[in-house]
Amino acid sequence: MNWKAIVTLIVLTSLFLSGCMYPSEKLAENQIPYTDQIAAVQQAVNSFKEENGGILPIKTRDAETPIYQKYPIEFKKLAPKYIAEPPGNAFESGGIFQYVLVDVETNPTVKLLDLRMADTIRDINIRIKSNGYPPYKEKIADNVYTIDFNELGYKQEPYAISPYSNQNLPLIVTTNAEVYVDYRQDLFQELKKTDEKVIPGEDIRNILVKDSMFVPAYSLPYTVDSKTKEPVFLKQ
């Protein structure tokens, strides 16, 4: 092999390796939640609100939208005046997180919603639609069931990864054929640690949100059992 061929091979190899390395680096950047990025977005939201008479930079959502998905941040309203561009881990930049607001009435606070859960739920919904109906398995609460994933063609049961504990969380379905993530494991662990007073009949999901960067996306409301004090689904 002459020297020109060797040089060409080295250049092509270098280009190939750099092409392989860049996506993995970019992927890591897009999948990591950074507190400084959340802080930067929070500052931008605060400035926008102050300069716009209390209006928040959020997308319009239907009144029936679940509370933790109801107030996604509209980065087009923030960039470039209040923030140079959306963070690298934001959906708008190709990341896996949607930046949302909680406590919009009293203290608008920036949190993250992990969109990988949405992909899993979307695939289940497609299979349910193809199946014609949800394959209910075991009843775990009024109108809430586990799913017979074998009937939907899964070889392994899908799950969602908890943003709080990194545990594998089960996916459940309601009698309205709506698929949700079951956060009872996380809530049980948090209830053992928190000093916050929890009242049976009230939604307790805020104990997950309070000291975390994340919201419990695609979740049903939960409360505590009046006797056992363990997390249970809140009757609607």
C-alpha positions, 0 to 999 in steps of 0.5 A: 500500500503506497503512502497516499493510500495510507493517508487516505485510509487514516483520514477516512478512519478519523472521520468515521471515528469522529462521526461515531463519537459525536452522537454519543457525546451529544446523546449524553449531553441531551439526556443529563439534567443539569441544575444550572440549566434549570436555574437559567430557565427559571431566571428567564421565566422570572424576567419574562413574567416581571416584564410582561405583567405576570404573564407566563411563557407557556404553551396553551393546553386544554383545560383537561390536560393533566396538571404536570403536563399542563404548563410546558414552557414556550422557549420561542417566547424566551429566546433570545431576549431572556435566554440565548437558546433552549438548554441542550437537554430540552426537547426543542434542542433534541433532548429528552426533557420537556421544561414545564412549570408547576405552582403557576398560581403562587410560585411558578417553578421550573421542573423537568418532564422525562419524555422517554415515558411518553415514547413507551406509553405511545407504543403501548397505545398503538398496540392497544388500538391495534388489539381493539381494547386494553387487555386488562389483567388484575384490578388494583383499584377502582377503574385501574388495572395492570396490563396483559402485555403478552396479549399485546405482543410484548416478549418482555414487559415494558416499564418506565424508569423513575426520575426519582429512584431509577427504579423500573416503574410499572405501567397501568391502564384505566377503564377509559383505556388510558395508560399511566405510570404507577409511582406507588413505589416512589411515593412509598419511599418518599413517605418514609422520609418526609416530615410533611403532613399528608392527609387522606383524600388529598393528592400527595404527588407534590411530595415527589415534586417538592425537592426534585427537578422532576414532575411525576409525568403521566401519573394518576392522583394518589393519596394515603390510606387512612389506616396503613398510611401507604400510597393508594390511588385517589378516587376520582 
